[in-house]
Amino acid sequence: MATASSSSASMQQFTVGKLDAGMAILLGARASLIEFPSLLLPQDVQAGSVVEISVKRNVDEEKRNRRDFDDLQREILDTFGTVSPVAPELKLRATTQTSVVLEWSQLTLATAQLISLDIYRNGSRLAPIPNPLSNTSTKLSGLEVGVEYNFHLVLKTSAGTLTSNSIRTTTHAMTNTSGISVCFGAVGGGGQGSGETLENGEEISALESLTRQLLEKMGAKCSTRLQIDTTHYVCTSPRARAGPQGPNGAVNAGGEGPVYRKALALNIPIVRPEWIVACYESKKMMPISAFYLDKEPPNVASVSSLLQARKQETAASSAPPPPPAPKDEASAAPGPASASTTSATPATESTAASVPPLQDATISPGEEPGSAAVTFGEVEDQTTGPDGEPIKMEDAESDGTTGEVKGSDQQKEAEEKEGQQATGGASAAAAPETEGVRSATTAPSTGSESMEDVSLNSFGGDQSPARRTGADDDDEAGEEVDLS
């Protein structure tokens, strides 16, 4: 049907030359020959029939088709042309003496189709990664000890080939135990429980607590789950590990737990916890053949000593602090004598402040302290009479104001009397007040009058405090005062 935007139709006349089920041969007036679908011819047409075909152009339909085509191209561009695949980011997860564990981010393919993901070692293709759309890590074993390696990934997609970053690492030496990654199974031993619990509330044995502490000191890792970087499965029994709610997983007929069976399937070495102690003490990786479950560990004594030492350390740290030491009885409950002494202190201090300091005193050998001849550097000036002869203190008479000065017997009696009194009495010996010289045998001060001053005026006569000069031998070293 003709439209306003369509061109004028042109009529062409043809003769049917040959006709079959699918195609008809039409012959034109200008000796043209064309093939025409038989389905478009009238039903009663046969060979020799003359048909007329009208041909015209539909411009509106052309515009609509072009518009639809452009929309389809834009949709394809937005869906497949703006987001491209991303190269994976490779990371190093763990390194041991003979293996490395690599991990990478989840693959981002956008709209591209994955072809392959391969791991390369030192520039050569090592192996394809199985299930690359779900796997994001791999463990490469069979490496040499102490050798440097370079790893990278190559991602091939329908949108192109992408290469990851490179990881350079060196396998550990035998003295490096930080690459150990332990999965703990059922571990018993070490006496009673350690009192420690895991995050899930499970209480662990003393032996497992010790080995966990040693692993931490070695910089190694431990867990209760098998992981891709697990290097050893440590247990004392193949049974399932007991959790806070009971055994973790069902056991088979042989009493083996599911984690133990999985470790066997993955060819992970299964050893006793004493192997960790051996590695810690030797500071290197030890062979595991002597630490299988059916073997008696060679270091049982060493493990026992470590457990005992740790037990004592734990007991010492948890013990309550000792009670404070009792105070001295004398200081805690002072008696009357102490109170008297304390109350007499101000008077003694005031007396000492008004008296000049004493010079050194010496006690003659072989004499009792109560009756010894005490020599002071300046006593000679105050114990001589007008004629220059020494004055014995037993001959001196008291003036009645400062007390009496008696011999050694009277002094001892006075001291005994003072020891019996709670408040103390007057001292039996005194020193001249003018020079402030106190006798070395004076009893302890017990009151404001515990030290009596003896004035030189009590001796009679006009005593001169000046130093006497003469030929007497005693004058060179000082006069001796005989208290007997």
Secondary structure, DSSP 8 states (H G I E B T S, - for coil): ---TTS---EEEEEEEEEE-SSEEEEEETTS-EEEEEGGGS-TT--TT-EEEEEE---HHHHHHHHHHHHHHHHHHHHHHTS---B---EEEEEE-SS-EEEEE---B-TT--EEEEEEEETTEEEEE-SSTTT--EEEE----TT-EEEEEEEEEETTEEEE---EEEE---TT--TT-EEEE-B---SSS--S-B-TTS-B--HHHHHHHHHHHHHT-EEESS--TT--EEE-SBSS--EETTEESS---TT---HHHHHHHHTT--EE-THHHHHHHHHTS---SGGGSTTS--TTHHHHHHHHHHHHHHHHHHHS---------HHHHS--HHHHHHHHHHHHHHHHHHHS------EE-TTS-TTT--EE-TTGGGTSB-TTS-B--TTT----SSS-----HHHHHHHHHHHHH-SS----S--B-TTTT---TT-----STTSS-B--GGGG-S----S---SS-THHHH---B---
